[in-house]
Amino acid sequence: MRRLLLIVLLSVSSVFANNDVDEKTADTLAKLWEVIVDTRSELAEIRKPAAVALSEEETASNEKREAELAARLAGLKKQFDELASGIREEDLQTADEAKLDLKEEFQDVLRPLVKELKKATERPRETEELREREQRLVDQAELAEEALARLSRWGELNGGAGKEIEKLQDLWKARQKDAQGQLAALAVQMEQQNSERGPLLEPVSDAFGKFFKGRGLSLIKAVAALIFTWVALRWLWRMTCRLPLIRRQDHGAFGWRLVELTMVVATVCLAALAALLVLYFSGDWLLLTVFVVFLVGLGWTAKSTVPRTFEQTKMLLNLGPVRKGERLTFEGVPWEVGTIGIYTELRNTELTGGLIRMSIKRLSTLRSRPHDPAEAWFPSKTGDWVLSGGNLGKVVMQTPEYVQLVRLGGARETFATPDFLSMAPVNLSKSFRVKVIFGIDYAHQGIATGEVVEFFKAQLKLRVVDLLEERDHLNTINVEFHAAAASSLDYAILADFKGSAASRYNKIERGIQRICVDICNEKGWVIPFTQVTIHQAGDQ
């Protein structure tokens, strides 16, 4: 009960509050209309012809005052209308004023294309425009109803204000009637459009059917003409190259490269021309325009790439910094340049997978030089024994990316190919030398350059072969007096072996040291200790 009473009290208070607002608004409208009447009277007084001639200053002053009063009167009238109806003039927007048409803007840029886009989207756009127009008319009808409801409150006004209110009511009734009439006509129009609309997929199928019967067929013909012309001319060129007279020509010569490049350019131009002719005789100006614009765009883009294109053309003619059959270094690895084209093959037969394809754009940044037949393409082959970083290993894999070695004992070590080359590996697989420095005591100085050298040499020839699998692996062995060192008389033992003994490199080096010690033991020759002098720093 209390809640019901509270609701009743709030409703009554709101009614009284609204009545208070309406009374204040009515008083304001009456006072505002009095101001309007006074302003009109003043303006009419100024516009009356003067009884006497006025000076220029007085005429200018009257004109200025007249403009001020006219602007003031227009503002007051607008304020009166908006206060009476409760609707701002900016909220009132007719359907014609709200319509925004960008067709002409697009058609000025590319009229045929815009026309086709408009035609393709005609049905959805019509539906959307009808919906937008319906919403605008509904809004206008609601605004008119709201304005009439508000104007009905001022029916008690008398005099000029009351008459002006009646005029506003007639105006808003006409607007409401017009909006309702347009809504009724629009509803019939939308109903007709919905009845004409077929199944959901019918417009899509109709669009595809029309496309492939008209413009789609022209497009297919143009693409087919382009492809056929290209393939036919390329096939004709290949058949020409197979003729005996042509086959005997030097295909790396400048003249032949120029003819080949000219043929490629001519093939592209003729293929494009064939497509243009098909579109021209089909009478399809839209596709013809799009194709021409595309070609012009390509030409405009190529303008900024002319210098680079010129350099690449020189490369294709075998006149650039990289030439066919020469040698270049790429990422630290040497390569032989194949036939230069859009993609050029670089080969290195010493590497597994030694073939890479490089674009002419990337190739133009490199430099090549003539290759001497004596030059090796890589310091090793798969199966070779090499010393890399002072360690012995067998090459089991070498590719453009990595080189893998098997060390003695079976451990595998992998290097990036450029890193492997930077270590300057020593290849032992052809032949190699083992050099050992060995010293005896100065007590044997009298025989150091004669007897000792001969005996070492004779014994090493006999005993070194025991370190090898076969005797013929040893080429030569020599012993020479090396130097009179601080604590010993040193000898250089130089042993040359065939590459087949490379796997025993470390064993041979250690074995020669052992043989030298055995010879000294047998002959009683003393092997000295290295003299070490220790200096003790005293207090300064």
C-alpha angles and dihedrals in degrees: 000000000000091000091052091049090050092052091049091050092050091049093050092047091051091050091052090046090052090048090053091051092048092050091051091047091050091051090048092050091050093049091044091052091052089054090049091051092049092048091050091050092050091048092049090050092054092047093055114108112262118247092220133031114272128217122247092257092051091047092050091047092051092048091050092048091047092053091049093050092046091052091046092049091051090050093048092048091050091048091050093050094048094045092048097045098032090225125113117225090234090062091059110083124160122222092250092051092049095051114105114195118188096172095104092049092055095039091056088058100044111352101182094048093047090048091055093045089050091050093048092052098036098112097047091045093051091051092049093047091051091051092049092047091049091052092049092050091048089052091049092050091051091048090050092049091049092048093050091049090053095044091052088068092067097056091113092064114111134200124021094340091057092050091050090051089053090052090051091049091052090048094051093044089054090049092048092048091048092050092048092048092050090048091054092050091045092052090055090048093051091047091053091049092050091050091052092051112100130199119324096255095040096087090048093049091045090051092050091045093051091044095053092042094051127011095008091057091051090049092050091049092050093049091045090050091050094049094042093050092048095047093043094051093045091049090049090051093050091049089050091051090056093061111112093237092052094041091060092058121104101255091194094058120109094243093054093046090051092051091048093050091046090052092053092050092046091050092053093048094047092048091052091046091052091054091048093051092051091053091044095053091042088059092229100146094173095060090039090054093047092048092049091047088050092052092046089050091052090050092048091049091048090056092076092046097051096108092049091044090052091053091048090049089055088052091052089051089052090245099110133095090276118056137184117272094014129117126252135172118232120180090345095306124107118237138184114232115234127195109325115233140129084305118024125203117228114197137195111176093193092066128074105243088010096168126098130172116221128189117241089241091061093039091057090066092061134075130219135195136197114282123230114218090228092061117101119228092215134007093239146023132218107283096027122130113231140177109228119174088353093300128112119236143155120239108235099164136015122176135158088270106039147004120216124202130190111217123209106282094037103277113145121219123191127202132184105252095243090049091050091052092047090060089063095228118215112229112215098178097094099041137315143190130230114207120194126181113209129173139200132197124278087242086084094051093122094063097028099107099036123025096025094052094049095045094048091049095049095046095045091054089055099043105035092069088067087068091059134073091229132020095231091064087082114081104178140336127200137177122207134176103254110183147326098247129192095270105008147035105245129210128196113222109200115190121178119200139181119255091252088074094053094107088063095053095117092041092052092049092052093041093056090053090051093048091051091053091049092051091051091050092050094048096038093240113158120236106210129223116240109262112239121190117198116205117200114206113226129204112285 
